[in-house]
């Protein structure tokens, strides 16, 4: 059965999550309890759930030692001028925001999207309205925020064809359910380990693509360019994608506000300046858009990723530095 599923996955242009009987095994019962609890939160009014989830997230962030250490290192490199207390507050804000945004995602996966749209404010929507009116191909450049999936789902719910790439999660049950939610309104999902060609094919067919620019893909095809106060190995693939797909690249970033219980979706003008740019310029422009979005809203960004893993020759990887928050160090 497993071989048949893998063959089906390879033969189709999109990844279609398949339910497995193994999900009923006792080893998944704890995961199912978590899923049921989160589904219950989707039906809880945001004014009640957001303070609760915010407190839970902030407390959980104190015990998530490895994730918190990665966030501390990223922020130290990116904002060395800030006092440590201010960077710690950013991390607390990130752990506060994460479950609140995920709950809105769960709500969108289970409820009428019109109820969520009533709590969404679009900034720059005239840009995508014009692109739709002109029937143009689009690839959104979307920094990796906690509410990253919601704008794509909302556009799919309104009838726009959407396609996105994703990494499979370690927990197969969560991977199945999360991708079922993502595909609720008909969008296409493309697993990164299936390569870039299925994604390109979808954009060429008129699906609007969703591309996350901030993951570290190693040194081989990346450019070392500025990223906040440090530098980052950045893959300039968006330049090639826009040419191959004959698409326009549009920066987009969602910001969830746990105090107002609303989602702000910020859209910036198409990056048409990339058409004739070299790889170094493209990579820097990609990071520049991330900085423009994330700078005012650092709590929205997934600082727990190994964003700075690849360094220049002779430099130690930040996350392997023993002098930065060693495991036996206790924060007062």
C-alpha positions as CSV (number, residue, x, y, z in Angstrom):
1,X,0.0,0.0,0.0
2,X,2.8,2.4,0.9
3,X,4.5,1.8,-2.5
4,X,1.2,2.5,-4.3
5,X,0.8,5.8,-2.4
6,X,4.4,6.8,-3.3
7,X,3.8,5.9,-6.9
8,X,0.6,8.0,-6.9
9,X,2.4,10.9,-5.4
10,X,5.1,10.8,-8.1
11,X,2.6,10.5,-10.9
12,X,0.4,13.4,-10.0
13,X,1.3,17.1,-10.4
14,X,0.2,17.8,-6.8
15,X,0.6,16.3,-3.4
16,X,-2.7,14.8,-2.2
17,X,-2.6,13.8,1.5
18,X,-3.9,10.2,2.1
19,X,-5.5,8.9,5.3
20,X,-3.7,5.9,6.7
21,X,-5.1,3.2,8.9
22,X,-1.9,3.6,11.0
23,X,-3.3,6.9,12.2
24,X,-5.7,4.9,14.4
25,X,-2.8,3.2,16.2
26,X,-2.4,4.0,19.9
27,X,0.8,5.9,19.2
28,X,-1.3,8.6,17.6
29,X,-3.9,8.9,20.3
30,X,-2.1,11.7,22.0
31,X,-1.9,13.5,18.7
32,X,-5.6,13.0,18.1
33,X,-6.3,14.5,21.6
34,X,-4.3,17.6,20.6
35,X,-6.2,17.8,17.3
36,X,-9.6,17.6,19.0
37,X,-8.6,20.3,21.5
38,X,-7.4,22.6,18.8
39,X,-10.6,22.0,16.8
40,X,-12.5,23.1,19.9
41,X,-10.5,26.3,20.0
42,X,-11.6,27.0,16.4
43,X,-15.2,27.3,17.7
44,X,-14.2,29.4,20.7
45,X,-14.7,33.2,20.2
46,X,-11.3,34.8,19.6
47,X,-11.7,37.3,22.4
48,X,-11.7,34.3,24.8
49,X,-9.2,32.1,23.2
50,X,-6.5,34.6,22.2
51,X,-5.6,35.6,25.8
52,X,-5.5,32.0,26.9
53,X,-3.4,30.8,23.9
54,X,-1.1,33.8,24.3
55,X,-0.4,32.9,27.9
56,X,0.1,29.2,27.1
57,X,2.4,30.1,24.2
58,X,4.5,32.4,26.2
59,X,4.9,29.9,29.0
60,X,5.6,27.1,26.6
61,X,8.3,29.3,25.0
62,X,10.2,29.4,28.3
63,X,10.5,25.6,28.3
64,X,11.2,25.2,24.6
65,X,14.9,25.5,25.2
66,X,16.3,24.5,21.8
67,X,13.8,26.6,19.8
68,X,14.3,29.6,22.2
69,X,18.1,29.3,21.8
70,X,17.8,29.4,18.0
71,X,15.6,32.5,18.2
72,X,18.0,34.2,20.7
73,X,20.9,33.5,18.3
74,X,19.0,34.8,15.2
75,X,18.0,37.9,17.0
76,X,21.5,38.5,18.4
77,X,22.9,38.4,14.9
78,X,20.1,40.4,13.3
79,X,19.6,43.0,16.0
80,X,22.9,43.2,18.0
81,X,22.2,46.8,18.9
82,X,19.2,46.0,20.9
83,X,19.4,45.2,24.7
84,X,19.0,41.5,25.5
85,X,15.8,42.3,27.4
86,X,14.2,43.7,24.3
87,X,15.2,40.7,22.2
88,X,13.7,38.4,24.9
89,X,10.5,40.4,24.7
90,X,10.5,39.8,20.9
91,X,10.8,36.1,21.6
92,X,8.0,36.1,24.1
93,X,5.8,38.0,21.6
94,X,6.6,35.4,19.0
95,X,5.6,32.5,21.2
96,X,2.5,34.4,22.2
97,X,1.5,35.0,18.5
98,X,2.2,31.5,17.2
99,X,-0.7,29.6,18.7
100,X,-3.1,32.6,18.2
101,X,-2.4,32.6,14.4
102,X,-2.6,28.8,14.3
103,X,-6.0,28.9,15.9
104,X,-7.2,31.2,13.2
105,X,-5.8,28.8,10.6
106,X,-7.8,26.0,12.3
107,X,-10.9,28.2,12.3
108,X,-10.5,28.7,8.6
109,X,-10.1,25.0,8.1
110,X,-13.4,24.2,9.9
111,X,-15.7,27.2,9.6
112,X,-17.3,29.4,7.0
113,X,-14.5,31.6,5.5
114,X,-16.8,34.6,5.5
115,X,-16.6,34.6,9.3
116,X,-12.8,34.9,9.1
117,X,-12.9,37.5,6.2
118,X,-14.9,39.8,8.5
119,X,-11.8,40.0,10.7
120,X,-9.3,40.5,7.9
121,X,-7.9,43.8,6.7
122,X,-6.1,43.9,3.3
123,X,-3.5,46.6,2.7
124,X,-2.7,47.0,-1.0
125,X,-5.5,44.7,-2.2
126,X,-5.9,47.0,-5.3
127,X,-2.6,45.4,-6.4
128,X,-3.9,41.9,-6.6
129,X,-7.3,43.1,-7.9
130,X,-5.5,44.7,-10.9
131,X,-3.4,41.5,-11.4
132,X,-6.6,39.4,-11.5
133,X,-8.3,41.9,-13.9
134,X,-5.4,41.6,-16.2
135,X,-5.3,37.8,-15.9
136,X,-1.6,37.9,-15.0
137,X,0.5,35.1,-13.6
138,X,1.7,35.8,-10.0
139,X,4.2,34.4,-7.5
140,X,3.8,35.8,-4.0
141,X,7.0,36.3,-2.0
142,X,5.9,35.5,1.5
143,X,8.3,35.7,4.5
144,X,7.8,32.8,6.9
145,X,5.3,34.2,9.4
146,X,3.0,32.2,11.8
147,X,-0.1,33.1,9.8
148,X,1.6,32.4,6.5
149,X,-1.0,29.9,5.1
150,X,-4.1,32.0,5.8
151,X,-3.9,34.6,2.9
152,X,-3.5,31.8,0.3
153,X,-6.5,29.9,1.7
154,X,-8.6,33.1,1.7
155,X,-7.7,33.8,-1.9
156,X,-8.5,30.2,-2.8
157,X,-11.8,30.5,-1.0
158,X,-12.7,33.5,-3.1
159,X,-12.1,31.4,-6.3
160,X,-8.5,32.2,-7.1
161,X,-6.4,29.2,-8.1
162,X,-3.4,28.9,-5.6
163,X,-0.3,26.6,-5.5
164,X,2.3,26.4,-2.8
165,X,5.4,24.3,-1.8
166,X,5.8,22.8,1.6
167,X,8.0,20.6,3.8
168,X,6.5,17.4,5.2
169,X,6.2,17.4,9.0
170,X,7.7,14.7,11.1
171,X,4.4,13.7,12.6
172,X,2.5,12.0,9.7
173,X,-0.9,12.6,11.3
174,X,-0.3,16.3,11.7
175,X,1.2,16.4,8.2
176,X,-2.0,14.8,6.8
177,X,-4.4,17.0,8.6
178,X,-2.5,20.3,8.1
179,X,-2.3,19.7,4.3
180,X,-6.0,18.7,4.2
181,X,-6.8,22.1,5.8
182,X,-4.5,23.9,3.3
183,X,-6.3,22.2,0.4
184,X,-9.8,22.8,1.7
185,X,-10.6,25.4,-0.9
186,X,-9.0,23.6,-3.8
187,X,-5.4,24.9,-3.8
188,X,-2.5,22.7,-5.0
189,X,0.2,21.6,-2.6
190,X,3.7,20.6,-3.9
191,X,6.1,18.7,-1.6
192,X,9.6,20.2,-1.8
193,X,11.1,16.7,-2.1
194,X,9.2,16.3,-5.4
195,X,11.3,19.1,-6.9
196,X,10.3,22.5,-8.3
197,X,8.9,21.4,-11.7
198,X,5.3,20.7,-10.4
199,X,5.2,24.1,-8.9
200,X,6.3,25.7,-12.1
201,X,3.8,23.8,-14.1
202,X,1.0,25.0,-11.8
203,X,2.0,28.7,-12.1
204,X,2.2,28.3,-15.9
205,X,-1.4,26.9,-15.8
206,X,-2.6,30.0,-14.1
207,X,-2.3,29.1,-10.4
208,X,-0.9,31.9,-8.3
209,X,2.2,30.6,-6.6
210,X,3.2,31.0,-3.0
211,X,7.0,31.1,-2.4
212,X,8.8,31.4,1.0
213,X,12.1,33.1,0.4
214,X,13.8,32.8,3.8
215,X,14.9,29.2,4.3
216,X,18.6,28.3,4.2
217,X,19.3,26.0,1.2
218,X,23.0,25.8,1.6
219,X,25.9,27.4,-0.1
220,X,26.0,25.7,-3.5
221,X,23.4,27.9,-5.3
222,X,23.0,30.6,-2.8
223,X,24.3,34.2,-2.6
224,X,25.7,35.7,0.7
225,X,23.8,39.0,1.0
226,X,22.8,41.3,3.8
227,X,20.0,40.3,6.2
228,X,19.2,42.8,8.9
229,X,22.6,43.4,10.7
230,X,24.2,40.2,9.5
231,X,24.2,38.3,6.2
232,X,22.4,35.2,5.0
233,X,22.8,32.5,2.4
234,X,19.9,33.3,0.1
235,X,18.7,31.3,-2.9
236,X,17.9,33.7,-5.7
237,X,15.5,31.2,-7.3
238,X,12.6,33.7,-7.5
239,X,14.4,35.5,-10.4
240,X,14.5,32.3,-12.5
241,X,11.0,31.4,-11.5
242,X,9.5,34.7,-12.6
243,X,11.2,34.2,-16.0
244,X,10.3,30.6,-16.5
245,X,6.8,31.1,-15.4
246,X,6.4,34.5,-17.0
247,X,5.0,35.7,-13.7
248,X,5.1,38.8,-11.6
249,X,6.5,38.6,-8.1
250,X,4.4,40.3,-5.4
251,X,5.6,40.5,-1.7
252,X,2.9,39.7,0.9
253,X,3.0,39.3,4.6
254,X,0.2,38.4,7.2
255,X,0.2,39.9,10.7
256,X,-2.1,38.5,13.4
257,X,-3.0,40.9,16.2
258,X,-4.0,39.0,19.3
259,X,-5.3,42.2,21.0
260,X,-7.8,43.0,18.2
261,X,-8.2,39.4,17.0
262,X,-7.8,40.6,13.4
263,X,-5.4,39.7,10.6
264,X,-3.7,42.4,8.6
265,X,-2.5,41.2,5.1
266,X,0.2,43.6,3.7
267,X,0.8,43.6,-0.1
268,X,3.6,45.5,-1.8
269,X,4.0,46.4,-5.4
270,X,5.3,43.8,-7.9
271,X,9.1,43.4,-7.9
272,X,9.5,44.1,-11.7
273,X,13.0,45.4,-11.0
274,X,14.2,41.8,-10.8
275,X,13.6,41.0,-14.4
276,X,17.1,42.1,-15.5
277,X,18.9,41.8,-12.2
278,X,21.8,39.5,-11.4
279,X,21.6,36.8,-8.8
280,X,23.3,38.9,-6.1
281,X,20.9,41.7,-6.5
282,X,17.9,39.4,-6.6
283,X,18.9,37.7,-3.4
284,X,19.4,41.1,-1.7
285,X,16.1,42.4,-2.9
286,X,14.4,39.3,-1.5
287,X,15.9,39.9,1.9
288,X,15.1,43.5,1.7
289,X,11.4,42.7,1.4
290,X,11.6,40.4,4.4
291,X,13.2,43.3,6.4
292,X,10.5,45.7,5.3
293,X,7.7,43.4,6.5
294,X,9.3,41.8,9.6
295,X,11.1,44.9,11.0
296,X,7.9,46.5,12.4
297,X,6.4,43.1,13.4
298,X,9.3,40.9,14.6
299,X,6.9,38.8,16.8
300,X,5.2,37.5,13.6
301,X,8.3,35.9,12.2
302,X,9.5,32.3,12.8
303,X,12.8,33.1,14.4
304,X,13.1,29.5,15.6
305,X,14.3,28.4,12.1
306,X,18.0,27.9,11.4
307,X,18.0,31.0,9.2
308,X,21.7,31.6,9.5
309,X,23.0,28.0,9.3
310,X,25.3,28.5,6.2
311,X,28.2,30.8,6.8
312,X,31.1,32.1,4.8
313,X,34.4,30.0,4.7
314,X,36.1,29.9,8.1
315,X,33.1,31.0,10.1
316,X,31.5,28.7,12.7
317,X,27.7,28.1,12.4
318,X,26.0,30.3,15.0
319,X,23.9,27.4,16.4
320,X,27.1,25.4,17.1
321,X,28.8,28.2,19.1
322,X,29.3,27.0,22.6
323,X,29.6,30.5,24.0
324,X,26.0,31.4,23.0
325,X,23.5,30.3,25.6
326,X,25.1,26.9,26.4
327,X,22.6,24.2,27.5
328,X,23.7,24.4,31.1
329,X,23.2,28.2,31.3
330,X,20.1,29.2,33.3
331,X,18.4,32.5,32.6
332,X,17.6,34.5,35.7
